[in-house]
Amino acid sequence: MKARRITGDGLLSLGMLLLALVTGVYLGNSPDWFAPDRGPPLVTRDAYQTGRALFIAKRCVTYHRHAQVAYSGVQLNIGPDLAGAGRPGSPVPSSPDYLRAWLKDPPAIRPGTQMPNLGLTDVETEYLLAFLLNSA
């Protein structure tokens, strides 16, 4: 059996996944935690931090700048600046429902977009919303 080498990116992704799982268990989040009939999830410090970690782990930092993430957007700077997302003056709409649909499947919302479908789970999407819509 050949030994596999774990890269820094692999460790970061694993760490982010574990953080999301531990945070979900700690907060008592069941899979129906984000059900629409319950309203939006509470934005806790943990949800915000998990969303921030996902922003890094899913490599959003490669394409988007965000004031709360050092060195974000310096590589390609293709997408809009996401600091203040959903606030007046931001190119990002303020509707959580629209952003949720966009994060789940960008090409379905705007065919030809450069943003790919990242295969986000519903929980990952909610964490990213907690980060994006609650950043200063």
N, CA, C and O atoms as a GROMACS GRO file, in nm:
protein
  544
    1MET      N    1   0.085  -0.118   0.000
    1MET     CA    2   0.000   0.000   0.000
    1MET      C    3   0.089   0.123   0.000
    1MET      O    4   0.181   0.135   0.081
    2LYS      N    5   0.061   0.214  -0.090
    2LYS     CA    6   0.142   0.334  -0.105
    2LYS      C    7   0.091   0.443  -0.010
    2LYS      O    8  -0.029   0.468  -0.002
    3ALA      N    9   0.183   0.507   0.061
    3ALA     CA   10   0.146   0.614   0.154
    3ALA      C   11   0.113   0.740   0.074
    3ALA      O   12   0.180   0.772  -0.024
    4ARG      N   13   0.008   0.811   0.118
    4ARG     CA   14  -0.031   0.935   0.050
    4ARG      C   15   0.015   1.053   0.133
    4ARG      O   16   0.011   1.050   0.256
    5ARG      N   17   0.057   1.154   0.066
    5ARG     CA   18   0.104   1.275   0.132
    5ARG      C   19  -0.013   1.373   0.143
    5ARG      O   20  -0.083   1.398   0.045
    6ILE      N   21  -0.034   1.428   0.260
    6ILE     CA   22  -0.141   1.524   0.282
    6ILE      C   23  -0.084   1.664   0.262
    6ILE      O   24   0.016   1.701   0.324
    7THR      N   25  -0.148   1.741   0.174
    7THR     CA   26  -0.101   1.876   0.147
    7THR      C   27  -0.164   1.974   0.245
    7THR      O   28  -0.257   1.940   0.317
    8GLY      N   29  -0.114   2.094   0.247
    8GLY     CA   30  -0.169   2.200   0.332
    8GLY      C   31  -0.315   2.228   0.297
    8GLY      O   32  -0.397   2.249   0.386
    9ASP      N   33  -0.348   2.228   0.165
    9ASP     CA   34  -0.486   2.250   0.123
    9ASP      C   35  -0.577   2.139   0.174
    9ASP      O   36  -0.690   2.164   0.216
   10GLY      N   37  -0.527   2.016   0.170
   10GLY     CA   38  -0.605   1.903   0.219
   10GLY      C   39  -0.632   1.914   0.368
   10GLY      O   40  -0.742   1.887   0.414
   11LEU      N   41  -0.530   1.954   0.443
   11LEU     CA   42  -0.548   1.971   0.587
   11LEU      C   43  -0.644   2.085   0.618
   11LEU      O   44  -0.726   2.074   0.708
   12LEU      N   45  -0.634   2.194   0.543
   12LEU     CA   46  -0.724   2.307   0.564
   12LEU      C   47  -0.868   2.267   0.535
   12LEU      O   48  -0.959   2.300   0.611
   13SER      N   49  -0.889   2.196   0.425
   13SER     CA   50  -1.025   2.150   0.391
   13SER      C   51  -1.079   2.056   0.496
   13SER      O   52  -1.196   2.067   0.535
   14LEU      N   53  -0.997   1.965   0.544
   14LEU     CA   54  -1.040   1.873   0.648
   14LEU      C   55  -1.072   1.947   0.776
   14LEU      O   56  -1.172   1.918   0.843
   15GLY      N   57  -0.989   2.045   0.811
   15GLY     CA   58  -1.013   2.125   0.931
   15GLY      C   59  -1.142   2.204   0.921
   15GLY      O   60  -1.216   2.213   1.019
   16MET      N   61  -1.172   2.261   0.804
   16MET     CA   62  -1.295   2.337   0.786
   16MET      C   63  -1.417   2.246   0.796
   16MET      O   64  -1.519   2.283   0.854
   17LEU      N   65  -1.406   2.127   0.738
   17LEU     CA   66  -1.516   2.031   0.746
   17LEU      C   67  -1.540   1.991   0.891
   17LEU      O   68  -1.655   1.987   0.936
   18LEU      N   69  -1.434   1.962   0.964
   18LEU     CA   70  -1.450   1.926   1.105
   18LEU      C   71  -1.507   2.041   1.186
   18LEU      O   72  -1.591   2.019   1.273
   19LEU      N   73  -1.464   2.163   1.158
   19LEU     CA   74  -1.516   2.280   1.227
   19LEU      C   75  -1.666   2.294   1.201
   19LEU      O   76  -1.744   2.320   1.293
   20ALA      N   77  -1.707   2.278   1.076
   20ALA     CA   78  -1.850   2.288   1.043
   20ALA      C   79  -1.930   2.180   1.113
   20ALA      O   80  -2.039   2.206   1.164
   21LEU      N   81  -1.878   2.058   1.115
   21LEU     CA   82  -1.949   1.948   1.181
   21LEU      C   83  -1.958   1.969   1.331
   21LEU      O   84  -2.064   1.952   1.390
   22VAL      N   85  -1.848   2.007   1.393
   22VAL     CA   86  -1.846   2.029   1.538
   22VAL      C   87  -1.937   2.144   1.575
   22VAL      O   88  -2.010   2.137   1.674
   23THR      N   89  -1.933   2.252   1.496
   23THR     CA   90  -2.019   2.367   1.523
   23THR      C   91  -2.165   2.327   1.512
   23THR      O   92  -2.247   2.367   1.594
   24GLY      N   93  -2.198   2.250   1.410
   24GLY     CA   94  -2.337   2.205   1.393
   24GLY      C   95  -2.384   2.120   1.509
   24GLY      O   96  -2.496   2.137   1.556
   25VAL      N   97  -2.300   2.029   1.555
   25VAL     CA   98  -2.336   1.946   1.670
   25VAL      C   99  -2.345   2.030   1.796
   25VAL      O  100  -2.437   2.012   1.876
   26TYR      N  101  -2.251   2.121   1.815
   26TYR     CA  102  -2.250   2.206   1.934
   26TYR      C  103  -2.375   2.293   1.942
   26TYR      O  104  -2.432   2.311   2.049
   27LEU      N  105  -2.418   2.346   1.826
   27LEU     CA  106  -2.536   2.431   1.824
   27LEU      C  107  -2.666   2.352   1.821
   27LEU      O  108  -2.775   2.410   1.824
   28GLY      N  109  -2.656   2.219   1.814
   28GLY     CA  110  -2.775   2.136   1.811
   28GLY      C  111  -2.848   2.144   1.679
   28GLY      O  112  -2.970   2.127   1.674
   29ASN      N  113  -2.775   2.169   1.572
   29ASN     CA  114  -2.839   2.184   1.441
   29ASN      C  115  -2.869   2.047   1.381
   29ASN      O  116  -2.779   1.967   1.357
   30SER      N  117  -2.995   2.023   1.357
   30SER     CA  118  -3.035   1.904   1.286
   30SER      C  119  -3.043   1.940   1.138
   30SER      O  120  -3.036   2.059   1.105
   31PRO      N  121  -3.056   1.843   1.049
   31PRO     CA  122  -3.062   1.876   0.907
   31PRO      C  123  -3.177   1.971   0.872
   31PRO      O  124  -3.169   2.038   0.769
   32ASP      N  125  -3.281   1.980   0.953
   32ASP     CA  126  -3.391   2.070   0.922
   32ASP      C  127  -3.375   2.206   0.990
   32ASP      O  128  -3.470   2.284   0.995
   33TRP      N  129  -3.256   2.233   1.042
   33TRP     CA  130  -3.227   2.357   1.112
   33TRP      C  131  -3.255   2.480   1.027
   33TRP      O  132  -3.295   2.584   1.080
   34PHE      N  133  -3.236   2.470   0.897
   34PHE     CA  134  -3.251   2.583   0.807
   34PHE      C  135  -3.384   2.581   0.734
   34PHE      O  136  -3.400   2.649   0.633
   35ALA      N  137  -3.479   2.502   0.783
   35ALA     CA  138  -3.608   2.489   0.716
   35ALA      C  139  -3.674   2.626   0.702
   35ALA      O  140  -3.676   2.704   0.796
   36PRO      N  141  -3.730   2.656   0.583
   36PRO     CA  142  -3.788   2.787   0.558
   36PRO      C  143  -3.901   2.824   0.653
   36PRO      O  144  -3.919   2.942   0.684
   37ASP      N  145  -3.978   2.726   0.701
   37ASP     CA  146  -4.090   2.759   0.789
   37ASP      C  147  -4.044   2.802   0.928
   37ASP      O  148  -4.126   2.848   1.007
   38ARG      N  149  -3.919   2.788   0.958
   38ARG     CA  150  -3.866   2.831   1.088
   38ARG      C  151  -3.803   2.970   1.081
   38ARG      O  152  -3.761   3.023   1.184
   39GLY      N  153  -3.797   3.028   0.965
   39GLY     CA  154  -3.733   3.158   0.952
   39GLY      C  155  -3.583   3.141   0.939
   39GLY      O  156  -3.532   3.029   0.942
   40PRO      N  157  -3.513   3.252   0.926
   40PRO     CA  158  -3.368   3.243   0.909
   40PRO      C  159  -3.300   3.195   1.036
   40PRO      O  160  -3.350   3.219   1.146
   41PRO      N  161  -3.188   3.126   1.022
   41PRO     CA  162  -3.118   3.078   1.141
   41PRO      C  163  -3.062   3.195   1.221
   41PRO      O  164  -3.035   3.302   1.166
   42LEU      N  165  -3.045   3.174   1.348
   42LEU     CA  166  -2.980   3.275   1.430
   42LEU      C  167  -2.835   3.287   1.386
   42LEU      O  168  -2.768   3.187   1.361
   43VAL      N  169  -2.789   3.408   1.376
   43VAL     CA  170  -2.650   3.429   1.337
   43VAL      C  171  -2.568   3.438   1.465
   43VAL      O  172  -2.572   3.537   1.537
   44THR      N  173  -2.497   3.333   1.490
   44THR     CA  174  -2.411   3.328   1.608
   44THR      C  175  -2.268   3.354   1.564
   44THR      O  176  -2.236   3.349   1.445
   45ARG      N  177  -2.185   3.382   1.660
   45ARG     CA  178  -2.042   3.401   1.631
   45ARG      C  179  -1.986   3.275   1.565
   45ARG      O  180  -1.904   3.284   1.473
   46ASP      N  181  -2.030   3.158   1.612
   46ASP     CA  182  -1.982   3.033   1.552
   46ASP      C  183  -2.027   3.020   1.407
   46ASP      O  184  -1.947   2.978   1.322
   47ALA      N  185  -2.152   3.054   1.376
   47ALA     CA  186  -2.201   3.045   1.238
   47ALA      C  187  -2.122   3.141   1.149
   47ALA      O  188  -2.084   3.106   1.037
   48TYR      N  189  -2.098   3.262   1.199
   48TYR     CA  190  -2.022   3.361   1.123
   48TYR      C  191  -1.880   3.309   1.096
   48TYR      O  192  -1.832   3.315   0.983
   49GLN      N  193  -1.814   3.259   1.200
   49GLN     CA  194  -1.677   3.210   1.185
   49GLN      C  195  -1.671   3.087   1.094
   49GLN      O  196  -1.577   3.072   1.016
   50THR      N  197  -1.770   3.000   1.103
   50THR     CA  198  -1.774   2.883   1.016
   50THR      C  199  -1.793   2.927   0.871
   50THR      O  200  -1.729   2.874   0.780
   51GLY      N  201  -1.880   3.026   0.849
   51GLY     CA  202  -1.898   3.080   0.714
   51GLY      C  203  -1.771   3.142   0.661
   51GLY      O  204  -1.739   3.127   0.543
   52ARG      N  205  -1.700   3.213   0.747
   52ARG     CA  206  -1.572   3.273   0.707
   52ARG      C  207  -1.472   3.164   0.670
   52ARG      O  208  -1.400   3.176   0.571
   53ALA      N  209  -1.469   3.058   0.750
   53ALA     CA  210  -1.378   2.946   0.722
   53ALA      C  211  -1.415   2.880   0.589
   53ALA      O  212  -1.326   2.841   0.513
   54LEU      N  213  -1.544   2.866   0.561
   54LEU     CA  214  -1.587   2.809   0.433
   54LEU      C  215  -1.550   2.900   0.316
   54LEU      O  216  -1.515   2.852   0.208
   55PHE      N  217  -1.558   3.031   0.337
   55PHE     CA  218  -1.520   3.128   0.234
   55PHE      C  219  -1.375   3.103   0.193
   55PHE      O  220  -1.339   3.119   0.076
   56ILE      N  221  -1.293   3.066   0.288
   56ILE     CA  222  -1.153   3.035   0.260
   56ILE      C  223  -1.140   2.895   0.201
   56ILE      O  224  -1.073   2.876   0.100
   57ALA      N  225  -1.204   2.797   0.265
   57ALA     CA  226  -1.190   2.657   0.223
   57ALA      C  227  -1.244   2.631   0.082
   57ALA      O  228  -1.188   2.550   0.008
   58LYS      N  229  -1.351   2.698   0.046
   58LYS     CA  230  -1.410   2.680  -0.087
   58LYS      C  231  -1.342   2.766  -0.192
   58LYS      O  232  -1.385   2.772  -0.307
   59ARG      N  233  -1.236   2.835  -0.150
   59ARG     CA  234  -1.150   2.917  -0.237
   59ARG      C  235  -1.221   3.038  -0.297
   59ARG      O  236  -1.183   3.087  -0.403
   60CYS      N  237  -1.322   3.086  -0.227
   60CYS     CA  238  -1.387   3.211  -0.267
   60CYS      C  239  -1.285   3.324  -0.262
   60CYS      O  240  -1.294   3.421  -0.338
   61VAL      N  241  -1.187   3.310  -0.172
   61VAL     CA  242  -1.083   3.414  -0.155
   61VAL      C  243  -0.998   3.431  -0.280
   61VAL      O  244  -0.933   3.534  -0.297
   62THR      N  245  -0.998   3.333  -0.368
   62THR     CA  246  -0.921   3.342  -0.491
   62THR      C  247  -0.986   3.441  -0.587
   62THR      O  248  -0.917   3.509  -0.663
   63TYR      N  249  -1.118   3.449  -0.584
   63TYR     CA  250  -1.193   3.527  -0.683
   63TYR      C  251  -1.257   3.654  -0.629
   63TYR      O  252  -1.286   3.747  -0.704
   64HIS      N  253  -1.280   3.658  -0.497
   64HIS     CA  254  -1.350   3.771  -0.436
   64HIS      C  255  -1.267   3.834  -0.326
   64HIS      O  256  -1.196   3.766  -0.252
   65ARG      N  257  -1.277   3.965  -0.316
   65ARG     CA  258  -1.216   4.036  -0.205
   65ARG      C  259  -1.320   4.046  -0.094
   65ARG      O  260  -1.439   4.060  -0.120
   66HIS      N  261  -1.272   4.038   0.029
   66HIS     CA  262  -1.357   4.057   0.146
   66HIS      C  263  -1.271   4.115   0.257
   66HIS      O  264  -1.166   4.060   0.290
   67ALA      N  265  -1.315   4.226   0.315
   67ALA     CA  266  -1.236   4.296   0.415
   67ALA      C  267  -1.205   4.212   0.539
   67ALA      O  268  -1.106   4.238   0.607
   68GLN      N  269  -1.287   4.113   0.568
   68GLN     CA  270  -1.267   4.030   0.687
   68GLN      C  271  -1.173   3.911   0.662
   68GLN      O  272  -1.150   3.830   0.752
   69VAL      N  273  -1.120   3.900   0.540
   69VAL     CA  274  -1.031   3.789   0.507
   69VAL      C  275  -0.906   3.846   0.441
   69VAL      O  276  -0.910   3.897   0.330
   70ALA      N  277  -0.794   3.836   0.512
   70ALA     CA  278  -0.667   3.888   0.461
   70ALA      C  279  -0.629   3.822   0.329
   70ALA      O  280  -0.652   3.702   0.311
   71TYR      N  281  -0.574   3.898   0.240
   71TYR     CA  282  -0.525   3.854   0.110
   71TYR      C  283  -0.633   3.800   0.018
   71TYR      O  284  -0.602   3.734  -0.082
   72SER      N  285  -0.758   3.827   0.048
   72SER     CA  286  -0.864   3.777  -0.040
   72SER      C  287  -0.869   3.859  -0.168
   72SER      O  288  -0.848   3.980  -0.168
   73GLY      N  289  -0.898   3.789  -0.277
   73GLY     CA  290  -0.912   3.854  -0.406
   73GLY      C  291  -0.784   3.900  -0.470
   73GLY      O  292  -0.788   3.959  -0.579
   74VAL      N  293  -0.669   3.876  -0.408
   74VAL     CA  294  -0.544   3.927  -0.466
   74VAL      C  295  -0.494   3.839  -0.579
   74VAL      O  296  -0.408   3.881  -0.656
   75GLN      N  297  -0.547   3.717  -0.589
   75GLN     CA  298  -0.496   3.627  -0.693
   75GLN      C  299  -0.561   3.655  -0.829
   75GLN      O  300  -0.491   3.676  -0.928
   76LEU      N  301  -0.694   3.654  -0.834
   76LEU     CA  302  -0.762   3.673  -0.962
   76LEU      C  303  -0.855   3.793  -0.964
   76LEU      O  304  -0.870   3.858  -1.067
   77ASN      N  305  -0.917   3.823  -0.851
   77ASN     CA  306  -1.006   3.938  -0.838
   77ASN      C  307  -1.108   3.945  -0.952
   77ASN      O  308  -1.123   4.048  -1.017
   78ILE      N  309  -1.176   3.834  -0.976
   78ILE     CA  310  -1.274   3.825  -1.085
   78ILE      C  311  -1.413   3.869  -1.038
   78ILE      O  312  -1.479   3.948  -1.105
   79GLY      N  313  -1.455   3.817  -0.924
   79GLY     CA  314  -1.590   3.847  -0.874
   79GLY      C  315  -1.596   3.977  -0.798
   79GLY      O  316  -1.494   4.041  -0.774
   80PRO      N  317  -1.718   4.016  -0.758
   80PRO     CA  318  -1.734   4.143  -0.686
   80PRO      C  319  -1.676   4.137  -0.546
   80PRO      O  320  -1.657   4.029  -0.489
   81ASP      N  321  -1.648   4.253  -0.491
   81ASP     CA  322  -1.605   4.266  -0.352
   81ASP      C  323  -1.725   4.226  -0.266
   81ASP      O  324  -1.833   4.282  -0.282
   82LEU      N  325  -1.707   4.133  -0.176
   82LEU     CA  326  -1.818   4.083  -0.098
   82LEU      C  327  -1.828   4.144   0.042
   82LEU      O  328  -1.916   4.106   0.119
   83ALA      N  329  -1.740   4.237   0.074
   83ALA     CA  330  -1.753   4.308   0.201
   83ALA      C  331  -1.879   4.395   0.191
   83ALA      O  332  -1.897   4.467   0.093
   84GLY      N  333  -1.964   4.389   0.291
   84GLY     CA  334  -2.087   4.466   0.289
   84GLY      C  335  -2.192   4.409   0.196
   84GLY      O  336  -2.281   4.481   0.150
   85ALA      N  337  -2.181   4.279   0.167
   85ALA     CA  338  -2.277   4.215   0.076
   85ALA      C  339  -2.420   4.239   0.123
   85ALA      O  340  -2.451   4.224   0.241
   86GLY      N  341  -2.505   4.277   0.029
   86GLY     CA  342  -2.645   4.298   0.059
   86GLY      C  343  -2.676   4.435   0.115
   86GLY      O  344  -2.793   4.467   0.139
   87ARG      N  345  -2.576   4.517   0.136
   87ARG     CA  346  -2.599   4.652   0.189
   87ARG      C  347  -2.606   4.752   0.073
   87ARG      O  348  -2.560   4.722  -0.037
   88PRO      N  349  -2.663   4.871   0.098
   88PRO     CA  350  -2.669   4.972  -0.008
   88PRO      C  351  -2.530   4.999  -0.066
   88PRO      O  352  -2.432   5.012   0.007
   89GLY      N  353  -2.524   5.006  -0.197
   89GLY     CA  354  -2.397   5.031  -0.266
   89GLY      C  355  -2.322   4.905  -0.302
   89GLY      O  356  -2.226   4.910  -0.379
   90SER      N  357  -2.363   4.790  -0.249
   90SER     CA  358  -2.297   4.664  -0.281
   90SER      C  359  -2.356   4.607  -0.410
   90SER      O  360  -2.477   4.620  -0.433
   91PRO      N  361  -2.274   4.544  -0.493
   91PRO     CA  362  -2.328   4.480  -0.613
   91PRO      C  363  -2.403   4.350  -0.581
   91PRO      O  364  -2.461   4.288  -0.670
   92VAL      N  365  -2.400   4.311  -0.455
   92VAL     CA  366  -2.464   4.186  -0.412
   92VAL      C  367  -2.604   4.217  -0.359
   92VAL      O  368  -2.618   4.298  -0.267
   93PRO      N  369  -2.708   4.154  -0.416
   93PRO     CA  370  -2.845   4.180  -0.369
   93PRO      C  371  -2.863   4.145  -0.221
   93PRO      O  372  -2.792   4.060  -0.167
   94SER      N  373  -2.958   4.211  -0.158
   94SER     CA  374  -2.979   4.192  -0.014
   94SER      C  375  -3.073   4.077   0.020
   94SER      O  376  -3.086   4.043   0.137
   95SER      N  377  -3.137   4.018  -0.076
   95SER     CA  378  -3.233   3.911  -0.050
   95SER      C  379  -3.162   3.780  -0.012
   95SER      O  380  -3.089   3.724  -0.094
   96PRO      N  381  -3.183   3.733   0.111
   96PRO     CA  382  -3.122   3.604   0.149
   96PRO      C  383  -3.169   3.490   0.059
   96PRO      O  384  -3.092   3.398   0.030
   97ASP      N  385  -3.295   3.493   0.016
   97ASP     CA  386  -3.346   3.386  -0.071
   97ASP      C  387  -3.273   3.385  -0.206
   97ASP      O  388  -3.238   3.279  -0.257
   98TYR      N  389  -3.250   3.504  -0.261
   98TYR     CA  390  -3.179   3.513  -0.388
   98TYR      C  391  -3.035   3.464  -0.370
   98TYR      O  392  -2.985   3.385  -0.450
   99LEU      N  393  -2.968   3.512  -0.265
   99LEU     CA  394  -2.830   3.472  -0.241
   99LEU      C  395  -2.818   3.322  -0.215
   99LEU      O  396  -2.723   3.258  -0.259
  100ARG      N  397  -2.914   3.267  -0.145
  100ARG     CA  398  -2.916   3.123  -0.118
  100ARG      C  399  -2.924   3.047  -0.251
  100ARG      O  400  -2.848   2.953  -0.273
  101ALA      N  401  -3.015   3.088  -0.338
  101ALA     CA  402  -3.030   3.022  -0.469
  101ALA      C  403  -2.902   3.041  -0.552
  101ALA      O  404  -2.858   2.949  -0.620
  102TRP      N  405  -2.844   3.161  -0.546
  102TRP     CA  406  -2.721   3.189  -0.621
  102TRP      C  407  -2.608   3.100  -0.573
  102TRP      O  408  -2.538   3.040  -0.655
  103LEU      N  409  -2.588   3.090  -0.442
  103LEU     CA  410  -2.479   3.008  -0.389
  103LEU      C  411  -2.499   2.861  -0.422
  103LEU      O  412  -2.402   2.789  -0.447
  104LYS      N  413  -2.623   2.816  -0.423
  104LYS     CA  414  -2.650   2.675  -0.451
  104LYS      C  415  -2.622   2.640  -0.597
  104LYS      O  416  -2.572   2.531  -0.625
  105ASP      N  417  -2.654   2.731  -0.691
  105ASP     CA  418  -2.635   2.699  -0.833
  105ASP      C  419  -2.629   2.827  -0.917
  105ASP      O  420  -2.728   2.863  -0.981
  106PRO      N  421  -2.515   2.895  -0.918
  106PRO     CA  422  -2.504   3.022  -0.992
  106PRO      C  423  -2.542   3.013  -1.140
  106PRO      O  424  -2.613   3.102  -1.189
  107PRO      N  425  -2.498   2.909  -1.215
  107PRO     CA  426  -2.535   2.904  -1.357
  107PRO      C  427  -2.686   2.891  -1.380
  107PRO      O  428  -2.736   2.930  -1.486
  108ALA      N  429  -2.759   2.838  -1.283
  108ALA     CA  430  -2.905   2.828  -1.299
  108ALA      C  431  -2.970   2.965  -1.286
  108ALA      O  432  -3.075   2.990  -1.346
  109ILE      N  433  -2.908   3.054  -1.209
  109ILE     CA  434  -2.961   3.189  -1.191
  109ILE      C  435  -2.919   3.279  -1.307
  109ILE      O  436  -3.000   3.356  -1.358
  110ARG      N  437  -2.793   3.269  -1.347
  110ARG     CA  438  -2.742   3.351  -1.458
  110ARG      C  439  -2.654   3.264  -1.548
  110ARG      O  440  -2.534   3.250  -1.524
  111PRO      N  441  -2.714   3.208  -1.652
  111PRO     CA  442  -2.635   3.126  -1.745
  111PRO      C  443  -2.517   3.205  -1.800
  111PRO      O  444  -2.529   3.323  -1.834
  112GLY      N  445  -2.403   3.138  -1.808
  112GLY     CA  446  -2.283   3.201  -1.860
  112GLY      C  447  -2.198   3.270  -1.755
  112GLY      O  448  -2.092   3.325  -1.786
  113THR      N  449  -2.244   3.267  -1.629
  113THR     CA  450  -2.165   3.330  -1.523
  113THR      C  451  -2.031   3.258  -1.509
  113THR      O  452  -2.018   3.140  -1.541
  114GLN      N  453  -1.932   3.331  -1.461
  114GLN     CA  454  -1.801   3.270  -1.438
  114GLN      C  455  -1.798   3.191  -1.307
  114GLN      O  456  -1.709   3.109  -1.286
  115MET      N  457  -1.897   3.215  -1.219
  115MET     CA  458  -1.898   3.145  -1.091
  115MET      C  459  -1.955   3.004  -1.111
  115MET      O  460  -2.067   2.988  -1.159
  116PRO      N  461  -1.877   2.904  -1.074
  116PRO     CA  462  -1.923   2.766  -1.091
  116PRO      C  463  -2.015   2.722  -0.978
  116PRO      O  464  -2.023   2.787  -0.873
  117ASN      N  465  -2.084   2.614  -1.000
  117ASN     CA  466  -2.160   2.550  -0.894
  117ASN      C  467  -2.059   2.480  -0.805
  117ASN      O  468  -1.989   2.389  -0.849
  118LEU      N  469  -2.050   2.522  -0.679
  118LEU     CA  470  -1.951   2.467  -0.587
  118LEU      C  471  -1.998   2.341  -0.517
  118LEU      O  472  -1.922   2.281  -0.440
  119GLY      N  473  -2.121   2.299  -0.543
  119GLY     CA  474  -2.172   2.179  -0.478
  119GLY      C  475  -2.193   2.198  -0.329
  119GLY      O  476  -2.175   2.104  -0.251
  120LEU      N  477  -2.231   2.318  -0.288
  120LEU     CA  478  -2.251   2.347  -0.146
  120LEU      C  479  -2.371   2.272  -0.091
  120LEU      O  480  -2.474   2.257  -0.158
  121THR      N  481  -2.356   2.224   0.031
  121THR     CA  482  -2.470   2.165   0.099
  121THR      C  483  -2.558   2.279   0.150
  121THR      O  484  -2.517   2.395   0.150
  122ASP      N  485  -2.679   2.246   0.192
  122ASP     CA  486  -2.769   2.347   0.247
  122ASP      C  487  -2.708   2.412   0.372
  122ASP      O  488  -2.720   2.533   0.391
  123VAL      N  489  -2.643   2.332   0.455
  123VAL     CA  490  -2.582   2.385   0.577
  123VAL      C  491  -2.465   2.476   0.542
  123VAL      O  492  -2.451   2.584   0.602
  124GLU      N  493  -2.381   2.437   0.448
  124GLU     CA  494  -2.270   2.522   0.406
  124GLU      C  495  -2.321   2.655   0.351
  124GLU      O  496  -2.265   2.761   0.378
  125THR      N  497  -2.428   2.648   0.274
  125THR     CA  498  -2.488   2.769   0.218
  125THR      C  499  -2.534   2.863   0.329
  125THR      O  500  -2.511   2.984   0.321
  126GLU      N  501  -2.597   2.809   0.433
  126GLU     CA  502  -2.644   2.892   0.544
  126GLU      C  503  -2.528   2.955   0.620
  126GLU      O  504  -2.536   3.070   0.662
  127TYR      N  505  -2.421   2.880   0.638
  127TYR     CA  506  -2.302   2.936   0.704
  127TYR      C  507  -2.242   3.049   0.621
  127TYR      O  508  -2.205   3.153   0.676
  128LEU      N  509  -2.232   3.030   0.490
  128LEU     CA  510  -2.178   3.135   0.404
  128LEU      C  511  -2.267   3.259   0.408
  128LEU      O  512  -2.217   3.371   0.409
  129LEU      N  513  -2.399   3.239   0.412
  129LEU     CA  514  -2.490   3.354   0.423
  129LEU      C  515  -2.469   3.427   0.556
  129LEU      O  516  -2.470   3.550   0.560
  130ALA      N  517  -2.450   3.351   0.662
  130ALA     CA  518  -2.427   3.412   0.794
  130ALA      C  519  -2.303   3.500   0.789
  130ALA      O  520  -2.300   3.608   0.848
  131PHE      N  521  -2.200   3.456   0.718
  131PHE     CA  522  -2.078   3.535   0.706
  131PHE      C  523  -2.098   3.655   0.613
  131PHE      O  524  -2.066   3.769   0.649
  132LEU      N  525  -2.150   3.629   0.494
  132LEU     CA  526  -2.159   3.735   0.393
  132LEU      C  527  -2.255   3.847   0.432
  132LEU      O  528  -2.225   3.964   0.411
  133LEU      N  529  -2.369   3.811   0.488
  133LEU     CA  530  -2.471   3.912   0.518
  133LEU      C  531  -2.453   3.980   0.652
  133LEU      O  532  -2.529   4.070   0.687
  134ASN      N  533  -2.354   3.938   0.728
  134ASN     CA  534  -2.333   3.997   0.860
  134ASN      C  535  -2.191   4.048   0.880
  134ASN      O  536  -2.145   4.065   0.993
  135SER      N  537  -2.123   4.074   0.769
  135SER     CA  538  -1.988   4.130   0.775
  135SER      C  539  -1.996   4.281   0.769
  135SER      O  540  -2.083   4.338   0.703
  136ALA      N  541  -1.905   4.343   0.837
  136ALA     CA  542  -1.902   4.489   0.836
  136ALA      C  543  -1.836   4.541   0.711
  136ALA      O  544  -1.824   4.662   0.693
   0.00000   0.00000   0.00000
